[in-house]
Amino acid sequence: MSDGETIQLKVDLSIGLANAKQEDVIDSGILKADWDAMTAEKRDEAAREVWEEWAWEYIEGGWDVVEE
């Protein structure tokens, strides 16, 4: 691997409905050298942050107040 190579993550998001799932392979932006230096806990934290940023690109919703 080259010095500037980054970690690729396979990510997914579903809402519990049939065919309501999105999967992608994304560039985490985390250098392999930095990833290799991380503890398992730090890797999990970094990957979760990348996943959350990716997931918010697919999530849209809202709410309205319902008068009784």
C-alpha positions as CSV (number, residue, x, y, z in Angstrom):
1,M,0.0,0.0,0.0
2,S,1.2,3.5,-0.7
3,D,1.9,6.1,2.0
4,G,-1.3,8.1,1.2
5,E,-3.7,5.2,0.9
6,T,-6.8,5.4,2.9
7,I,-9.1,2.9,4.5
8,Q,-12.2,1.8,2.6
9,L,-15.3,1.0,4.6
10,K,-18.3,-1.1,3.5
11,V,-21.3,0.7,5.1
12,D,-25.0,0.0,5.2
13,L,-28.2,1.6,6.5
14,S,-31.7,0.1,6.7
15,I,-35.0,1.1,8.3
16,G,-36.4,-2.4,8.8
17,L,-38.6,-2.5,5.7
18,A,-38.1,-4.9,2.7
19,N,-35.9,-3.3,0.1
20,A,-35.2,-0.3,2.3
21,K,-31.4,-0.8,2.6
22,Q,-28.5,1.2,1.3
23,E,-25.0,-0.2,1.0
24,D,-21.9,1.5,-0.3
25,V,-18.1,1.2,-0.1
26,I,-16.7,4.6,0.9
27,D,-13.4,6.2,1.4
28,S,-13.0,6.9,5.1
29,G,-10.4,9.5,4.6
30,I,-8.3,7.8,7.3
31,L,-4.8,7.0,6.3
32,K,-3.8,3.4,6.5
33,A,-0.8,4.3,8.7
34,D,-3.1,6.2,11.1
35,W,-5.6,3.3,11.1
36,D,-2.8,0.8,11.9
37,A,-1.7,3.0,14.8
38,M,-5.2,3.1,16.4
39,T,-6.5,0.8,19.1
40,A,-9.5,-1.3,18.3
41,E,-11.6,1.2,20.4
42,K,-10.3,4.2,18.4
43,R,-10.9,2.4,15.1
44,D,-14.5,1.7,16.1
45,E,-15.0,5.3,17.1
46,A,-13.5,6.6,13.9
47,A,-15.5,4.2,11.7
48,R,-18.7,5.1,13.5
49,E,-18.1,8.8,12.9
50,V,-17.5,8.2,9.2
51,W,-20.6,6.0,9.0
52,E,-22.7,8.6,10.7
53,E,-21.6,11.3,8.3
54,W,-22.4,9.0,5.4
55,A,-25.8,7.9,6.8
56,W,-27.0,11.5,7.3
57,E,-26.7,12.0,3.5
58,Y,-29.6,9.4,3.2
59,I,-31.8,10.4,6.1
60,E,-34.5,12.9,5.6
61,G,-37.6,13.4,7.7
62,G,-39.6,15.8,9.8
63,W,-42.5,16.2,12.1
64,D,-45.6,18.3,12.5
65,V,-47.6,19.0,15.7
66,V,-51.0,17.2,15.6
67,E,-53.7,19.2,17.2
68,E,-56.2,17.1,19.2
